[in-house]
Amino acid sequence: MIHTNAQGTFRGTPVRNRLLRLIPDHELLEVMSRSETVRISPRQILHHWRLPMEHVYFVEHGLVSVSARVEQDRFIEAWLIGSEGMIGAPLVLTEIDQSPPHRRVVQVGGTAIRLSAPEFLSMMPTLPSLRKALLRYVDVVLLQTSQSGVCNAVHSLKQRLARWLLVASNALDDEK
């Protein structure tokens, strides 16, 4: 057997991305056969604001910030992505190549599984379990982002920092 999804491995290498661990073996094999594992470094911009997405990333280890532009050279973090998620949600929703309105920047370096955007888009119709998992993930991101907006409006700085640390710890899959 090439991989065992139940054990979270592909060709003997652990698959740490929690979205990819949800899909059946045959879909994981399809994704992994068309992807590459890449290093992501702090301050590396994975997607620039208002430019077409060239790749999607399934974070294995690390932390990526999705930021909204509020001024010419000023961005505010909207949400975080770690091993529980993926970078490229706009492509899940629209299934067309687009220029998303947010910037994605690596905060904590690590590794990610990367697919080209066209490759990802071509796979989506044939991988129903992946598509379902990604749509559920986007739903959770929308809920968390709206909750974050409410928290930013009514909670103290200390409370907001505590929330951010908990979200970052979960995204990093870190129990320390």
Backbone as a printed PyTorch tensor [residue, N CA C, xyz], in Angstrom:
tensor([[[  0.8370,  -1.1770,   0.0000],
         [  0.0000,   0.0000,   0.0000],
         [  0.8860,   1.2460,   0.0000]],

        [[  0.5680,   2.2130,  -0.8320],
         [  1.3870,   3.4140,  -0.9690],
         [  1.2550,   4.3140,   0.2420]],

        [[  0.0770,   4.4900,   0.7660],
         [ -0.1130,   5.3550,   1.9270],
         [ -1.2880,   4.8630,   2.7380]],

        [[ -1.3510,   5.2830,   3.9700],
         [ -2.4760,   4.9720,   4.8240],
         [ -2.9850,   6.2630,   5.4250]],

        [[ -4.1220,   6.7220,   4.9490],
         [ -4.6860,   7.9750,   5.4220],
         [ -5.0310,   7.9110,   6.9050]],

        [[ -5.5020,   6.7510,   7.3780],
         [ -5.8760,   6.6240,   8.7820],
         [ -4.6900,   6.9150,   9.6990]],

        [[ -3.4880,   6.5970,   9.2450],
         [ -2.2920,   6.8710,  10.0250],
         [ -1.7020,   8.2240,   9.6540]],

        [[ -2.2870,   8.8920,   8.6550],
         [ -1.8240,  10.2050,   8.2640],
         [ -0.4800,  10.1960,   7.5740]],

        [[ -0.2440,   9.1860,   6.7270],
         [  1.0300,   9.1310,   6.0140],
         [  0.8040,   9.0030,   4.5230]],

        [[  1.7860,   9.4450,   3.7730],
         [  1.8140,   9.2810,   2.3290],
         [  3.2100,   8.8240,   1.9810]],

        [[  3.3120,   7.6190,   1.4450],
         [  4.6220,   7.0240,   1.1160],
         [  5.5730,   7.0840,   2.3070]],

        [[  5.0160,   6.7760,   3.4890],
         [  5.8170,   6.7150,   4.6970],
         [  6.0800,   8.0580,   5.3710]],

        [[  5.6570,   9.1500,   4.7610],
         [  5.8560,  10.4770,   5.3390],
         [  4.5500,  10.9450,   5.9680]],

        [[  4.5920,  11.4120,   7.2130],
         [  3.3550,  11.8810,   7.8450],
         [  2.7330,  13.0610,   7.1070]],

        [[  1.4110,  13.0260,   6.9470],
         [  0.6610,  14.1570,   6.4080],
         [  0.1280,  14.8930,   7.6210]],

        [[  0.6150,  16.1080,   7.8430],
         [  0.2480,  16.8540,   9.0490],
         [ -0.9310,  17.7840,   8.8250]],

        [[ -1.2690,  18.0820,   7.5920],
         [ -2.3830,  18.9880,   7.3500],
         [ -3.6790,  18.2780,   7.7170]],

        [[ -4.4510,  18.8880,   8.6090],
         [ -5.6470,  18.2380,   9.1410],
         [ -6.7940,  18.1570,   8.1370]],

        [[ -6.8170,  19.0320,   7.1350],
         [ -7.8330,  18.9090,   6.0860],
         [ -7.5430,  17.6900,   5.2080]],

        [[ -6.2930,  17.5380,   4.8270],
         [ -5.9270,  16.4040,   3.9730],
         [ -6.0790,  15.0750,   4.7000]],

        [[ -5.9610,  15.1010,   6.0110],
         [ -6.1360,  13.8640,   6.7860],
         [ -7.5950,  13.4120,   6.8170]],

        [[ -8.5220,  14.2970,   6.4220],
         [ -9.9480,  13.9680,   6.4290],
         [-10.4090,  13.2050,   5.1900]],

        [[ -9.6250,  13.2580,   4.1220],
         [-10.1100,  12.7110,   2.8470],
         [ -9.6810,  11.2580,   2.6710]],

        [[-10.4160,  10.5020,   1.8620],
         [-10.0860,   9.0920,   1.6500],
         [ -8.7520,   8.9300,   0.9070]],

        [[ -8.2100,   7.7360,   1.0500],
         [ -6.9000,   7.4180,   0.4810],
         [ -6.7600,   7.7790,  -0.9960]],

        [[ -7.7610,   7.4290,  -1.8050],
         [ -7.6230,   7.6690,  -3.2440],
         [ -7.5800,   9.1630,  -3.5620]],

        [[ -8.2960,   9.9910,  -2.7980],
         [ -8.2540,  11.4330,  -3.0200],
         [ -6.9340,  12.0150,  -2.5200]],

        [[ -6.4500,  11.5260,  -1.3810],
         [ -5.1610,  11.9850,  -0.8750],
         [ -4.0510,  11.6490,  -1.8700]],

        [[ -4.0930,  10.4690,  -2.4370],
         [ -3.0990,  10.0750,  -3.4340],
         [ -3.1290,  11.0290,  -4.6360]],

        [[ -4.3260,  11.4020,  -5.0780],
         [ -4.4670,  12.3230,  -6.2100],
         [ -3.8600,  13.6900,  -5.8870]],

        [[ -4.1780,  14.2040,  -4.7070],
         [ -3.6350,  15.5080,  -4.3010],
         [ -2.1240,  15.4420,  -4.1880]],

        [[ -1.6300,  14.4520,  -3.5000],
         [ -0.1880,  14.3610,  -3.2540],
         [  0.6040,  14.1050,  -4.5330]],

        [[  0.0160,  13.3860,  -5.4790],
         [  0.7430,  13.1000,  -6.7260],
         [  0.8860,  14.3450,  -7.6070]],

        [[  0.0530,  15.3510,  -7.3700],
         [  0.1090,  16.5830,  -8.1740],
         [  0.7180,  17.7570,  -7.4100]],

        [[  1.2090,  17.5110,  -6.2280],
         [  1.6920,  18.6030,  -5.3820],
         [  3.1730,  18.4360,  -5.0730]],

        [[  3.6900,  19.4390,  -4.3690],
         [  5.0650,  19.3750,  -3.8880],
         [  5.0960,  19.9460,  -2.4750]],

        [[  6.0240,  19.4660,  -1.6740],
         [  6.2180,  20.0170,  -0.3460],
         [  7.2420,  21.1280,  -0.4450]],

        [[  6.8960,  22.2930,   0.1080],
         [  7.7720,  23.4620,   0.0330],
         [  7.9940,  24.0280,   1.4330]],

        [[  9.1200,  24.6840,   1.6000],
         [  9.4010,  25.4190,   2.8340],
         [  8.7390,  26.7840,   2.7240]],

        [[  8.1610,  27.2180,   3.8290],
         [  7.6190,  28.5780,   3.8970],
         [  8.4040,  29.3040,   4.9900]],

        [[  8.7690,  30.5440,   4.7090],
         [  9.6520,  31.2980,   5.5990],
         [  8.9370,  32.5290,   6.1550]],

        [[  9.2920,  32.9260,   7.3860],
         [  8.6780,  34.1270,   7.9650],
         [  8.8010,  35.3310,   7.0290]],

        [[  7.7270,  36.0870,   6.9370],
         [  7.5840,  37.2890,   6.1070],
         [  7.4550,  36.9820,   4.6030]],

        [[  7.4560,  35.7120,   4.2350],
         [  7.2430,  35.3470,   2.8270],
         [  5.7880,  35.6220,   2.4640]],

        [[  5.5860,  36.3350,   1.3710],
         [  4.2230,  36.6120,   0.9090],
         [  3.8090,  35.4940,  -0.0410]],

        [[  2.7750,  34.7570,   0.3420],
         [  2.2830,  33.6480,  -0.4870],
         [  1.3130,  34.1390,  -1.5470]],

        [[  0.5320,  35.1510,  -1.2110],
         [ -0.3860,  35.7780,  -2.1590],
         [ -0.3620,  37.2780,  -1.9190]],

        [[ -0.1330,  38.0140,  -2.9570],
         [ -0.1760,  39.4710,  -2.8680],
         [ -1.6170,  39.9500,  -3.0150]],

        [[ -1.8910,  41.0870,  -2.4410],
         [ -3.2040,  41.7200,  -2.5120],
         [ -3.5540,  42.0370,  -3.9630]],

        [[ -4.7270,  41.6170,  -4.3950],
         [ -5.2970,  41.9160,  -5.7130],
         [ -4.4970,  41.3670,  -6.9090]],

        [[ -3.7060,  40.3260,  -6.6810],
         [ -3.0320,  39.6430,  -7.7890],
         [ -3.5760,  38.2290,  -7.8820]],

        [[ -3.5690,  37.6400,  -9.0660],
         [ -4.0870,  36.2750,  -9.2110],
         [ -3.3440,  35.2830,  -8.3100]],

        [[ -4.0850,  34.3360,  -7.7990],
         [ -3.4830,  33.2730,  -6.9890],
         [ -2.7800,  32.2940,  -7.9190]],

        [[ -1.5250,  32.0730,  -7.6780],
         [ -0.7590,  31.1280,  -8.4890],
         [ -0.7640,  29.7310,  -7.8940]],

        [[ -0.8890,  29.6500,  -6.5610],
         [ -0.8330,  28.3640,  -5.8680],
         [ -1.8370,  28.3390,  -4.7230]],

        [[ -2.1870,  27.1380,  -4.3150],
         [ -2.8610,  26.9210,  -3.0460],
         [ -1.8760,  26.1490,  -2.1700]],

        [[ -2.0110,  26.3440,  -0.8650],
         [ -1.0990,  25.7140,   0.0890],
         [ -1.9030,  25.0310,   1.1850]],

        [[ -1.4980,  23.8170,   1.5200],
         [ -2.0170,  23.1170,   2.6860],
         [ -0.8760,  23.1220,   3.6940]],

        [[ -1.0280,  23.9400,   4.7350],
         [  0.0540,  24.1100,   5.7030],
         [  0.2610,  22.8120,   6.4710]],

        [[  1.4930,  22.3690,   6.5220],
         [  1.8620,  21.2040,   7.3150],
         [  2.3430,  21.6580,   8.6930]],

        [[  3.2150,  22.6420,   8.6840],
         [  3.6970,  23.2450,   9.9230],
         [  4.0020,  24.7020,   9.6270]],

        [[  3.5460,  25.5780,  10.4910],
         [  3.7640,  27.0020,  10.3010],
         [  2.4900,  27.7650,  10.5560]],

        [[  2.5600,  29.0560,  10.3160],
         [  1.4190,  29.9240,  10.5780],
         [  1.4020,  31.0280,   9.5360]],

        [[  0.2600,  31.2040,   8.8930],
         [  0.0970,  32.2030,   7.8350],
         [ -1.0130,  33.1620,   8.2400]],

        [[ -0.7530,  34.4390,   8.0590],
         [ -1.7130,  35.4860,   8.3830],
         [ -2.3910,  35.9570,   7.1000]],

        [[ -3.7100,  36.0550,   7.1430],
         [ -4.4790,  36.6170,   6.0310],
         [ -4.8590,  38.0250,   6.4600]],

        [[ -4.4270,  39.0090,   5.6740],
         [ -4.5910,  40.4070,   6.0710],
         [ -5.3670,  41.1970,   5.0320]],

        [[ -6.2190,  42.0890,   5.5400],
         [ -7.0080,  42.9890,   4.6970],
         [ -6.2930,  44.3300,   4.6140]],

        [[ -6.2990,  44.9240,   3.4490],
         [ -5.6750,  46.2290,   3.2510],
         [ -6.6050,  47.3190,   3.7770]],

        [[ -6.0480,  48.1850,   4.6330],
         [ -6.8450,  49.2770,   5.1880],
         [ -6.3240,  50.6480,   4.7560]],

        [[ -5.0770,  50.7190,   4.3420],
         [ -4.4660,  51.9410,   3.8110],
         [ -3.4410,  51.5170,   2.7640]],

        [[ -2.8290,  52.4860,   2.1200],
         [ -1.8610,  52.2110,   1.0560],
         [ -0.8590,  51.1190,   1.4340]],

        [[ -0.1840,  51.2660,   2.5530],
         [  0.8350,  50.3040,   2.9690],
         [  0.5280,  49.6930,   4.3320]],

        [[ -0.7490,  49.5870,   4.6660],
         [ -1.1250,  49.0590,   5.9760],
         [ -2.1670,  47.9580,   5.8210]],

        [[ -1.8580,  46.8300,   6.4410],
         [ -2.7530,  45.6740,   6.4220],
         [ -3.0880,  45.2830,   7.8510]],

        [[ -4.3110,  44.7820,   8.0530],
         [ -4.7680,  44.3170,   9.3570],
         [ -5.1060,  42.8290,   9.2220]],

        [[ -4.6070,  42.0430,  10.1590],
         [ -4.8470,  40.6010,  10.1260],
         [ -6.3300,  40.3000,  10.2960]],

        [[ -6.8490,  39.4470,   9.4140],
         [ -8.2540,  39.0440,   9.4760],
         [ -8.3990,  37.6390,  10.0710]],

        [[ -7.4720,  36.7400,   9.7430],
         [ -7.4800,  35.4020,  10.3340],
         [ -6.1360,  34.7520,  10.1440]],

        [[ -5.9500,  33.6090,  10.8350],
         [ -4.7120,  32.8360,  10.7880],
         [ -4.9820,  31.4690,  10.1870]],

        [[ -3.9680,  30.9380,   9.5320],
         [ -4.0700,  29.5920,   8.9630],
         [ -2.8520,  28.8020,   9.3940]],

        [[ -3.1040,  27.6070,   9.8910],
         [ -2.0350,  26.6890,  10.2630],
         [ -2.3290,  25.3140,   9.6900]],

        [[ -1.9400,  24.2850,  10.4070],
         [ -2.0950,  22.9150,   9.9030],
         [ -3.5560,  22.4730,   9.8310]],

        [[ -4.4650,  23.2880,  10.3640],
         [ -5.8950,  22.9580,  10.2760],
         [ -6.5160,  23.4270,   8.9740]],

        [[ -5.7620,  24.1590,   8.1490],
         [ -6.4070,  24.7830,   7.0050],
         [ -5.6050,  24.8270,   5.7330]],

        [[ -6.0570,  25.7170,   4.8630],
         [ -5.4180,  25.8750,   3.5640],
         [ -5.4540,  27.3270,   3.1410]],

        [[ -4.5070,  27.6740,   2.2930],
         [ -4.4310,  29.0110,   1.7200],
         [ -4.9140,  28.8880,   0.2840]],

        [[ -5.9890,  29.5900,  -0.0280],
         [ -6.5850,  29.5080,  -1.3520],
         [ -8.0930,  29.3700,  -1.3020]],

        [[ -8.6980,  29.7250,  -0.1700],
         [-10.1510,  29.6000,  -0.0020],
         [-10.9560,  30.2630,  -1.1140]],

        [[-10.5350,  31.4250,  -1.6520],
         [-11.3340,  32.0160,  -2.7350],
         [-11.5150,  31.0800,  -3.9330]],

        [[-10.5230,  30.2390,  -4.2070],
         [-10.6490,  29.3060,  -5.3280],
         [-11.6320,  28.1820,  -5.0160]],

        [[-11.7850,  27.8400,  -3.7470],
         [-12.7610,  26.8220,  -3.3530],
         [-14.1650,  27.3360,  -3.6300]],

        [[-14.3900,  28.6070,  -3.3440],
         [-15.7300,  29.1820,  -3.4720],
         [-16.1090,  29.5370,  -4.8980]],

        [[-15.1630,  30.0280,  -5.6760],
         [-15.5080,  30.5290,  -7.0030],
         [-15.1670,  29.5740,  -8.1180]],

        [[-14.2020,  28.7000,  -7.8660],
         [-13.7260,  27.7460,  -8.8690],
         [-13.2410,  28.4180, -10.1450]],

        [[-12.8470,  29.6650, -10.0390],
         [-12.1990,  30.3540, -11.1590],
         [-10.9790,  31.0780, -10.6140]],

        [[-10.0240,  31.3010, -11.4750],
         [ -8.8490,  32.0490, -11.0670],
         [ -9.2780,  33.4910, -10.8560]],

        [[ -8.9090,  34.0460,  -9.7220],
         [ -9.3080,  35.4050,  -9.4170],
         [ -8.1880,  36.1310,  -8.6880]],

        [[ -8.4090,  37.3850,  -8.4250],
         [ -7.4560,  38.2200,  -7.7010],
         [ -8.0710,  38.5890,  -6.3580]],

        [[ -7.8010,  37.8100,  -5.3090],
         [ -8.4640,  38.0200,  -4.0200],
         [ -8.0310,  39.3200,  -3.3360]],

        [[ -8.9080,  39.8670,  -2.5030],
         [ -8.6520,  41.1590,  -1.8760],
         [ -7.7980,  41.1080,  -0.6020]],

        [[ -7.1990,  39.9690,  -0.2800],
         [ -6.3920,  39.8610,   0.9260],
         [ -4.9770,  39.3870,   0.6000]],

        [[ -4.0760,  39.6970,   1.5060],
         [ -2.6790,  39.2790,   1.3800],
         [ -2.4330,  38.1410,   2.3640]],

        [[ -1.6240,  37.1540,   1.9670],
         [ -1.2960,  36.0300,   2.8270],
         [  0.2100,  36.0350,   3.0710]],

        [[  0.6030,  36.1760,   4.3510],
         [  2.0100,  36.3010,   4.7220],
         [  2.3490,  35.2650,   5.7920]],

        [[  3.4770,  34.5920,   5.6230],
         [  3.9330,  33.6060,   6.5990],
         [  4.3940,  34.3410,   7.8610]],

        [[  3.8530,  33.9290,   9.0030],
         [  4.2680,  34.4790,  10.3000],
         [  5.2730,  33.5570,  10.9850]],

        [[  5.0120,  32.2590,  10.9420],
         [  5.8990,  31.2460,  11.5160],
         [  6.2580,  30.2890,  10.3910]],

        [[  7.5430,  30.1500,  10.1350],
         [  7.9990,  29.3000,   9.0420],
         [  7.7240,  27.8290,   9.2860]],

        [[  7.7790,  27.0730,   8.2190],
         [  7.5410,  25.6400,   8.3060],
         [  7.5000,  25.0300,   6.9220]],

        [[  6.5180,  24.1650,   6.6960],
         [  6.3580,  23.5080,   5.3990],
         [  4.8910,  23.5080,   4.9950]],

        [[  4.6680,  23.3890,   3.6940],
         [  3.3080,  23.3150,   3.1570],
         [  3.3070,  22.4400,   1.9180]],

        [[  2.1700,  21.8660,   1.6490],
         [  1.9450,  21.1250,   0.4120],
         [  1.3590,  22.1210,  -0.5710]],

        [[  2.0170,  22.2970,  -1.7070],
         [  1.6320,  23.3300,  -2.6600],
         [  1.1830,  22.7180,  -3.9820]],

        [[  0.0810,  23.2560,  -4.5020],
         [ -0.4310,  22.8860,  -5.8250],
         [ -0.6090,  24.1580,  -6.6290]],

        [[ -0.4030,  24.0740,  -7.9250],
         [ -0.6870,  25.2390,  -8.7560],
         [ -2.1970,  25.4680,  -8.7500]],

        [[ -2.5970,  26.7140,  -8.8720],
         [ -4.0270,  27.0380,  -8.8780],
         [ -4.7670,  26.3050, -10.0040]],

        [[ -4.2260,  26.2920, -11.2500],
         [ -4.9390,  25.5560, -12.3030],
         [ -5.0720,  24.0570, -12.0050]],

        [[ -4.0390,  23.4740, -11.4310],
         [ -4.0830,  22.0490, -11.0650],
         [ -5.1570,  21.8140, -10.0090]],

        [[ -5.1770,  22.6710,  -9.0020],
         [ -6.1710,  22.5780,  -7.9390],
         [ -7.5820,  22.6930,  -8.5070]],

        [[ -7.8060,  23.6810,  -9.3500],
         [ -9.1350,  23.8860,  -9.9350],
         [ -9.5670,  22.7020, -10.7900]],

        [[ -8.6220,  22.0940, -11.4960],
         [ -8.9760,  20.9370, -12.3280],
         [ -9.3250,  19.7130, -11.4830]],

        [[ -8.7740,  19.6150, -10.2790],
         [ -9.0280,  18.4710,  -9.4090],
         [-10.3370,  18.5750,  -8.6360]],

        [[-10.7610,  19.7750,  -8.3170],
         [-11.9050,  19.9610,  -7.4300],
         [-13.1690,  19.1930,  -7.8490]],

        [[-13.5590,  19.1880,  -9.1200],
         [-14.7870,  18.4600,  -9.4760],
         [-14.6740,  16.9430,  -9.2980]],

        [[-13.4640,  16.4130,  -9.2810],
         [-13.2950,  14.9590,  -9.2100],
         [-12.9870,  14.4530,  -7.8050]],

        [[-12.8800,  15.3630,  -6.8300],
         [-12.5410,  14.9680,  -5.4590],
         [-13.6300,  15.4630,  -4.4900]],

        [[-14.7580,  14.7630,  -4.4420],
         [-15.8950,  15.2600,  -3.6500],
         [-15.6190,  15.3530,  -2.1490]],

        [[-14.8420,  14.4600,  -1.5940],
         [-14.5620,  14.5200,  -0.1540],
         [-13.6780,  15.7180,   0.1750]],

        [[-12.7060,  15.9920,  -0.6830],
         [-11.8610,  17.1650,  -0.4820],
         [-12.7060,  18.4290,  -0.6000]],

        [[-13.5360,  18.4780,  -1.6170],
         [-14.3900,  19.6580,  -1.8110],
         [-15.2910,  19.8910,  -0.5980]],

        [[-15.8940,  18.8280,  -0.0880],
         [-16.7660,  18.9380,   1.0860],
         [-15.9710,  19.4210,   2.2990]],

        [[-14.7920,  18.8660,   2.5250],
         [-13.9560,  19.2790,   3.6580],
         [-13.5500,  20.7430,   3.5310]],

        [[-13.2200,  21.1710,   2.3150],
         [-12.7970,  22.5570,   2.1050],
         [-13.9600,  23.5330,   2.2810]],

        [[-15.1490,  23.1540,   1.8410],
         [-16.3160,  24.0220,   2.0400],
         [-16.6580,  24.1480,   3.5270]],

        [[-16.5310,  23.0560,   4.2650],
         [-16.7500,  23.1240,   5.7130],
         [-15.6980,  24.0150,   6.3610]],

        [[-14.4570,  23.9040,   5.8970],
         [-13.3780,  24.7400,   6.4250],
         [-13.6670,  26.2250,   6.1780]],

        [[-14.0950,  26.5650,   4.9670],
         [-14.4080,  27.9610,   4.6450],
         [-15.5590,  28.4540,   5.5290]],

        [[-16.5370,  27.6170,   5.7760],
         [-17.6370,  27.9760,   6.6530],
         [-17.1250,  28.3210,   8.0520]],

        [[-16.2120,  27.5150,   8.5760],
         [-15.6320,  27.7690,   9.8980],
         [-14.8240,  29.0590,   9.8890]],

        [[-14.0480,  29.2980,   8.8280],
         [-13.2650,  30.5330,   8.7320],
         [-14.1920,  31.7480,   8.7510]],

        [[-15.2900,  31.6980,   8.0210],
         [-16.2370,  32.8200,   8.0170],
         [-16.8190,  33.0540,   9.4100]],

        [[-17.1740,  31.9900,  10.0880],
         [-17.7140,  32.1070,  11.4410],
         [-16.6680,  32.6930,  12.3950]],

        [[-15.4410,  32.1750,  12.3400],
         [-14.3840,  32.6710,  13.2250],
         [-14.0300,  34.1240,  12.9240]],

        [[-14.0340,  34.4900,  11.6620],
         [-13.7030,  35.8620,  11.2860],
         [-14.7690,  36.8370,  11.7860]],

        [[-16.0300,  36.4600,  11.6610],
         [-17.0840,  37.3440,  12.1730],
         [-17.0140,  37.4320,  13.6910]],

        [[-16.7240,  36.3210,  14.3550],
         [-16.5790,  36.3320,  15.8070],
         [-15.4010,  37.2120,  16.2200]],

        [[-14.3240,  37.1610,  15.4710],
         [-13.1510,  37.9960,  15.7440],
         [-13.5020,  39.4780,  15.6440]],

        [[-14.2920,  39.8330,  14.6500],
         [-14.7300,  41.2250,  14.5140],
         [-15.5190,  41.6890,  15.7150]],

        [[-16.4060,  40.8400,  16.2070],
         [-17.1890,  41.1670,  17.3970],
         [-16.2630,  41.3100,  18.6040]],

        [[-15.3440,  40.3700,  18.7630],
         [-14.4090,  40.4250,  19.9000],
         [-13.5540,  41.6880,  19.8540]],

        [[-13.1010,  42.0680,  18.6670],
         [-12.2860,  43.2770,  18.5390],
         [-13.0630,  44.5250,  18.9410]],

        [[-14.3750,  44.4880,  18.7610],
         [-15.2020,  45.6470,  19.0870],
         [-15.5330,  45.7450,  20.5740]],

        [[-15.6270,  44.6180,  21.2740],
         [-16.1270,  44.6750,  22.6510],
         [-15.1510,  44.2000,  23.7310]],

        [[-14.0730,  43.5390,  23.3570],
         [-13.1640,  43.0000,  24.3740],
         [-11.9190,  43.8600,  24.5470]],

        [[-11.3130,  43.7310,  25.7100],
         [-10.0920,  44.4710,  26.0240],
         [ -8.9200,  43.9230,  25.2200]],

        [[ -7.8560,  44.6890,  25.1910],
         [ -6.6350,  44.2530,  24.5010],
         [ -6.1290,  42.9350,  25.0770]],

        [[ -6.1560,  42.7990,  26.3810],
         [ -5.7080,  41.5670,  27.0380],
         [ -6.5540,  40.3690,  26.6000]],

        [[ -7.8550,  40.5470,  26.5250],
         [ -8.7490,  39.4740,  26.0840],
         [ -8.5120,  39.1190,  24.6140]],

        [[ -8.3060,  40.1360,  23.7800],
         [ -8.0430,  39.8900,  22.3560],
         [ -6.7230,  39.1760,  22.1600]],

        [[ -5.7080,  39.5440,  22.9520],
         [ -4.4190,  38.8660,  22.8780],
         [ -4.5540,  37.4060,  23.2900]],

        [[ -5.3110,  37.1460,  24.3390],
         [ -5.5290,  35.7680,  24.7840],
         [ -6.2010,  34.9430,  23.6890]],

        [[ -7.1940,  35.5270,  23.0300],
         [ -7.8690,  34.8360,  21.9330],
         [ -6.9030,  34.5490,  20.7950]],

        [[ -6.0940,  35.5550,  20.4230],
         [ -5.1370,  35.3770,  19.3270],
         [ -4.1410,  34.2720,  19.6650]],

        [[ -3.6450,  34.2240,  20.9080],
         [ -2.6930,  33.1840,  21.3070],
         [ -3.3200,  31.7970,  21.2360]],

        [[ -4.5780,  31.6830,  21.6320],
         [ -5.2660,  30.3900,  21.5380],
         [ -5.4680,  29.9620,  20.0810]],

        [[ -5.8670,  30.9070,  19.2310],
         [ -6.0560,  30.6010,  17.8070],
         [ -4.7170,  30.2010,  17.1820]],

        [[ -3.6560,  30.9500,  17.4960],
         [ -2.3290,  30.6350,  16.9390],
         [ -1.8500,  29.2710,  17.4150]],

        [[ -2.0540,  28.9620,  18.6860],
         [ -1.6430,  27.6590,  19.2190],
         [ -2.3700,  26.5200,  18.5170]],

        [[ -3.6750,  26.6920,  18.3030],
         [ -4.4570,  25.6790,  17.5880],
         [ -3.9780,  25.5470,  16.1440]],

        [[ -3.7330,  26.6700,  15.4950],
         [ -3.2940,  26.6470,  14.0970],
         [ -1.9330,  25.9830,  13.9490]],

        [[ -1.0840,  26.1630,  14.9510],
         [  0.2410,  25.5430,  14.9180],
         [  0.1860,  24.0910,  15.3910]],

        [[ -0.9880,  23.6630,  15.8650],
         [ -1.1500,  22.3110,  16.4090],
         [ -0.1410,  22.1090,  17.5240]],

        [[ -0.0180,  23.1360,  18.3750],
         [  0.9900,  23.1800,  19.4210],
         [  0.3000,  23.1430,  20.7800]],

        [[  0.6730,  22.1740,  21.6120],
         [  0.0510,  22.0530,  22.9370],
         [  0.9230,  22.6540,  24.0270]],

        [[  1.9840,  23.3640,  23.6730],
         [  2.8790,  23.9460,  24.6750],
         [  2.2540,  25.1450,  25.3260]]])
